[in-house]
Amino acid sequence: MCSGWCEERCTSVSGGRRKGKGVDLSSWLCVSLLFSVLWGQASPQCPDSCHCAWDTATVLCSDAGLREIPEGIPPDTVSLHLERNYIRNIPENAFSDLVHLRDLYLSHNRIDSLASGALRHLGPELRLLDLSHNQLRQANREEFGSTRAKTRLYHNPWHCDCALQELMETLNLEPETVNGIVCESSVRGVGEGSRWEDPGSQGEHAGQPLVKLLDSGVNFCSLQRKTTDVAMLVTMFVWFFMVIVYVVYYVRQNQAEARRHLEYLKSLPSPRKTPTETDTLSTGF
């Protein structure tokens, strides 16, 4: 790192120490500069628009106007604050290097989708996952992986269906906020709705807390299976009906073609016997 004048000064410092001689101010400045450069290369870099507190391994990116997860987050980060930004989705490998992460704050963003396995790479040390106040409508177990962190999912426009029900059964939801997970819409059951129902209706369970619905015995997986079975029956009936219609049409077409051919044969003139044929018959008698 030292070259030229700086190298000469650095050498003189070490030599001066060995000889017990004093060192001038310029030599000390050179040594200080050298240590500063080495320290800057050894220490991790903080992402742009973020503030890093190295003593607590905390990365603060709140209110930074971010539209995506920043790159270059130090791998030894323990607490990551990304709340109050404009982030819309979480890529699959966004947190793959943060094996020591304990607290992840993603609230008050615009997150409406999670890549499959987006949170799977978070290590077992994760204690808190805050996804509240976003735009999440649907989620499943593959996106969250096997995390056992205390999870906040309230204030999202959830569509309550079988996948969300199964996810709720596996997550460690924060008890204080669990009633804030409200169904903005829900899967429709068989026979639900009528001709008088508003076409814009969000479903029978819209506006109700998901946990209370599950505690009361509502089973979205059962409703979804029934709906799927009915759809399959309707599809099979339509297919069978189309086959019958085709067979009837084919038979009638063949009958009509046969009648036209028969009428054509009848319209042909009958063959007349020639004089030669008549003489031959007379001779024979």
TAVENHU-V169724 format. One record per run of one state. SS is the DSSP state (H for helix, E for strand, L for the rest). FROM is the first residue (numbers start at 1). TO is the last residue. If there is no record, write none. Layout:
# TAVENHU-V169724
ss: [SS:SS]
from: [FROM:FROM]
to: [TO:TO]
This chain:
# TAVENHU-V169724
ss: [L:H:L:H:L:E:L:E:L:E:L:E:L:E:L:E:L:E:L:H:L:E:L:E:L:H:L:E:L:H:L:E:L:E:H:L:H:L:H:L]
from: [1:5:20:25:43:51:54:58:61:79:82:89:91:103:106:113:115:128:131:141:145:150:153:158:161:162:171:172:174:175:181:182:187:209:210:216:220:268:275:285]
to: [4:19:24:42:50:53:57:60:78:81:88:90:102:105:112:114:127:130:140:144:149:152:157:160:161:170:171:173:174:180:181:186:208:209:215:219:267:274:284:285]
